[in-house]
Structures are given as structure tokens and as C-alpha cells.
Amino acid sequence: MSTKLNPYLGFRDNAKAAMEFYHSVFGGDLTLSTFGEFHASEDPAEQDKIMHGSVTVGEQVLMGADIAPGRYEEPKGFSLSLQMKSTSDAERIFLDLSRDGEIVMPIEKTFWAARFGVLVDRFGVRWLINGEGSDEPADA
């Protein structure tokens, strides 16, 4: 079976800032499309809102969009989990994602991982960061 599972995050009027933030953390390619570009809304206040955004890094894609105010719900009951080979990469990503967010569990050695930490980023998304063991960055 050739299936790919991609997280799709909903935001309350800040999808552009969120997707640009994730792009700054992960790199890769950023794509943003507004409701105005596709004439998807008559409301002038929604023209610059993000209808679809994505950050593509290799074969991984993180997607997101602005959700209509009456339909938006705060994220709860899930986490995005990153598995990284390098502890230094795990620490860097953890620090970048936690900027202006909340550290739930500092990144540290655990019995199951060389590094593990939990945070909620500034957009309310919960992340689990795992570093498998090497202290060398993945691109070294």
C-alpha cells in the first residue's frame, strides 16, 4: 500500500505566521495559498487568510490553514512526534519550537531515548521530540 500520512493543523487567523515559523524551524519548501487567490470567500476580512499552507521537507509534509471563527477549536488530545537520529538536531529543534511557547518536559536523557522533551509551541501545538543517540547533526 502506498499511503502517506500528513498532519493538517487548523489555526485561528494565524496560519501564515505558524507556517512561516515551521518553515524557519524545519527548512524545506513553503507554500501558502489564500482564500482571495482562489475566490473562495466574498468576505474582505478573509481574503488574506490561508486556505492551504504546507511545509515540505524531503518526503515529510506539514499542512495547515485558517479555520472559520465559528468552527475553530483549540488543539487537544494529540501531539506531533519527531524522531531524530541526532541529539544535537533534537535539541536545536526543541529550542526553536519552544520559543515563545511552553516547555512541558525539558529535553533530556531518558531510559528510552538519548534525548526526549515535550513542548507546546506558540500556536498551541504539542510536540514530542526524540533524539535517538548520535551527537552528530544528521547532515554531518
C-alpha positions as a LaTeX table, in Angstrom:
\begin{tabular}{lrrr}
\hline
Residue & $x$ (\AA) & $y$ (\AA) & $z$ (\AA) \\
\hline
Met1 & 0.00 & 0.00 & 0.00 \\
Ser2 & 1.39 & 3.40 & $-0.98$ \\
Thr3 & $-0.08$ & 5.71 & 1.64 \\
Lys4 & 1.31 & 8.85 & 3.20 \\
Leu5 & 0.00 & 10.31 & 6.46 \\
Asn6 & 0.39 & 14.10 & 6.73 \\
Pro7 & $-0.71$ & 16.20 & 9.72 \\
Tyr8 & $-3.06$ & 19.07 & 8.83 \\
Leu9 & $-3.27$ & 21.76 & 11.51 \\
Gly10 & $-6.05$ & 24.30 & 11.94 \\
Phe11 & $-5.30$ & 27.83 & 13.13 \\
Arg12 & $-7.35$ & 30.80 & 14.25 \\
Asp13 & $-6.32$ & 33.63 & 11.93 \\
Asn14 & $-2.58$ & 32.96 & 12.29 \\
Ala15 & $-1.86$ & 30.14 & 9.84 \\
Lys16 & 0.51 & 32.34 & 7.82 \\
Ala17 & 2.63 & 33.12 & 10.89 \\
Ala18 & 2.53 & 29.46 & 12.01 \\
Met19 & 3.54 & 28.02 & 8.65 \\
Glu20 & 6.32 & 30.61 & 8.27 \\
Phe21 & 7.52 & 29.71 & 11.78 \\
Tyr22 & 7.59 & 25.96 & 10.99 \\
His23 & 9.42 & 26.73 & 7.75 \\
Ser24 & 12.05 & 28.69 & 9.72 \\
Val25 & 12.50 & 25.73 & 12.11 \\
Phe26 & 12.48 & 22.85 & 9.60 \\
Gly27 & 13.57 & 24.48 & 6.34 \\
Gly28 & 12.31 & 22.91 & 3.13 \\
Asp29 & 9.70 & 24.42 & 0.84 \\
Leu30 & 6.88 & 26.69 & 1.99 \\
Thr31 & 3.64 & 27.04 & 0.03 \\
Leu32 & 0.85 & 29.41 & 1.09 \\
Ser33 & $-2.44$ & 29.95 & $-0.75$ \\
Thr34 & $-5.03$ & 32.49 & 0.41 \\
Phe35 & $-8.81$ & 32.43 & 0.17 \\
Gly36 & $-8.54$ & 35.55 & $-2.01$ \\
Glu37 & $-6.31$ & 33.83 & $-4.58$ \\
Phe38 & $-8.99$ & 31.20 & $-5.17$ \\
His39 & $-12.02$ & 33.49 & $-4.78$ \\
Ala40 & $-13.09$ & 31.12 & $-2.00$ \\
Ser41 & $-14.69$ & 33.82 & 0.13 \\
Glu42 & $-16.63$ & 37.02 & $-0.52$ \\
Asp43 & $-15.69$ & 38.39 & 2.92 \\
Pro44 & $-12.95$ & 41.06 & 2.58 \\
Ala45 & $-11.64$ & 40.11 & 6.04 \\
Glu46 & $-10.87$ & 36.58 & 4.81 \\
Gln47 & $-9.03$ & 37.44 & 1.58 \\
Asp48 & $-5.56$ & 37.22 & 3.16 \\
Lys49 & $-6.34$ & 34.21 & 5.36 \\
Ile50 & $-4.60$ & 30.95 & 4.48 \\
Met51 & $-6.81$ & 28.44 & 2.68 \\
His52 & $-3.95$ & 25.94 & 2.43 \\
Gly53 & $-0.34$ & 26.01 & 3.55 \\
Ser54 & 2.41 & 23.42 & 3.58 \\
Val55 & 6.00 & 22.97 & 4.63 \\
Thr56 & 7.65 & 20.15 & 2.71 \\
Val57 & 10.93 & 18.72 & 3.97 \\
Gly58 & 12.05 & 15.73 & 1.94 \\
Glu59 & 9.07 & 13.38 & 1.86 \\
Gln60 & 7.51 & 14.86 & 5.01 \\
Val61 & 4.71 & 17.41 & 4.69 \\
Leu62 & 3.18 & 19.52 & 7.45 \\
Met63 & 0.00 & 21.26 & 6.33 \\
Gly64 & $-2.25$ & 23.89 & 7.86 \\
Ala65 & $-4.92$ & 26.53 & 7.23 \\
Asp66 & $-7.01$ & 29.18 & 8.92 \\
Ile67 & $-10.28$ & 27.80 & 10.24 \\
Ala68 & $-13.51$ & 29.80 & 10.21 \\
Pro69 & $-14.01$ & 31.51 & 13.60 \\
Gly70 & $-17.20$ & 29.62 & 14.39 \\
Arg71 & $-15.56$ & 26.28 & 13.62 \\
Tyr72 & $-12.13$ & 26.66 & 15.20 \\
Glu73 & $-11.30$ & 24.53 & 18.24 \\
Glu74 & $-8.13$ & 24.68 & 20.35 \\
Pro75 & $-5.83$ & 21.70 & 19.67 \\
Lys76 & $-6.19$ & 18.97 & 22.29 \\
Gly77 & $-5.75$ & 15.25 & 22.62 \\
Phe78 & $-2.88$ & 14.85 & 20.14 \\
Ser79 & 0.83 & 15.57 & 19.73 \\
Leu80 & 3.17 & 15.74 & 16.77 \\
Ser81 & 6.14 & 13.45 & 17.36 \\
Leu82 & 9.56 & 13.96 & 15.77 \\
Gln83 & 12.08 & 11.11 & 15.71 \\
Met84 & 15.60 & 12.38 & 15.10 \\
Lys85 & 18.84 & 10.43 & 14.79 \\
Ser86 & 20.97 & 13.23 & 16.19 \\
Thr87 & 20.70 & 14.53 & 19.75 \\
Ser88 & 22.09 & 17.91 & 18.68 \\
Asp89 & 19.39 & 18.20 & 15.99 \\
Ala90 & 16.74 & 17.18 & 18.55 \\
Glu91 & 17.97 & 19.83 & 21.00 \\
Arg92 & 18.05 & 22.53 & 18.29 \\
Ile93 & 14.54 & 21.73 & 17.03 \\
Phe94 & 13.25 & 21.58 & 20.61 \\
Leu95 & 14.68 & 25.02 & 21.42 \\
Asp96 & 13.42 & 26.53 & 18.15 \\
Leu97 & 9.88 & 25.16 & 18.55 \\
Ser98 & 9.69 & 26.18 & 22.22 \\
Arg99 & 10.48 & 29.86 & 21.50 \\
Asp100 & 7.55 & 31.84 & 22.97 \\
Gly101 & 5.82 & 28.55 & 23.78 \\
Glu102 & 5.71 & 26.37 & 26.88 \\
Ile103 & 8.19 & 23.65 & 27.83 \\
Val104 & 6.21 & 20.79 & 29.36 \\
Met105 & 9.20 & 18.49 & 29.89 \\
Pro106 & 12.75 & 19.75 & 29.26 \\
Ile107 & 14.72 & 17.83 & 26.67 \\
Glu108 & 16.97 & 15.36 & 28.46 \\
Lys109 & 18.20 & 11.79 & 28.52 \\
Thr110 & 15.54 & 9.21 & 29.37 \\
Phe111 & 15.57 & 5.43 & 29.66 \\
Trp112 & 14.10 & 5.13 & 26.13 \\
Ala113 & 15.92 & 7.92 & 24.30 \\
Ala114 & 19.22 & 9.79 & 24.30 \\
Arg115 & 17.06 & 12.94 & 24.33 \\
Phe116 & 13.34 & 13.44 & 24.82 \\
Gly117 & 11.31 & 16.55 & 25.53 \\
Val118 & 7.74 & 17.83 & 25.31 \\
Leu119 & 6.62 & 21.35 & 24.46 \\
Val120 & 3.61 & 23.32 & 23.33 \\
Asp121 & 4.61 & 25.84 & 20.69 \\
Arg122 & 3.35 & 29.43 & 20.48 \\
Phe123 & 0.47 & 28.27 & 18.26 \\
Gly124 & $-0.83$ & 25.71 & 20.79 \\
Val125 & 0.56 & 22.61 & 19.03 \\
Arg126 & 2.06 & 19.94 & 21.32 \\
Trp127 & 5.34 & 18.36 & 20.16 \\
Leu128 & 7.22 & 15.28 & 21.36 \\
Ile129 & 10.90 & 15.45 & 20.37 \\
Asn130 & 13.02 & 12.28 & 20.40 \\
Gly131 & 16.78 & 12.13 & 19.76 \\
Glu132 & 17.93 & 8.58 & 19.12 \\
Gly133 & 21.57 & 8.78 & 20.08 \\
Ser134 & 24.24 & 10.29 & 17.90 \\
Asp135 & 25.60 & 13.67 & 18.93 \\
Glu136 & 26.41 & 14.41 & 15.29 \\
Pro137 & 23.95 & 16.52 & 13.26 \\
Ala138 & 22.15 & 14.48 & 10.61 \\
Asp139 & 23.85 & 16.39 & 7.77 \\
Ala140 & 27.39 & 15.93 & 9.18 \\
\hline
\end{tabular}
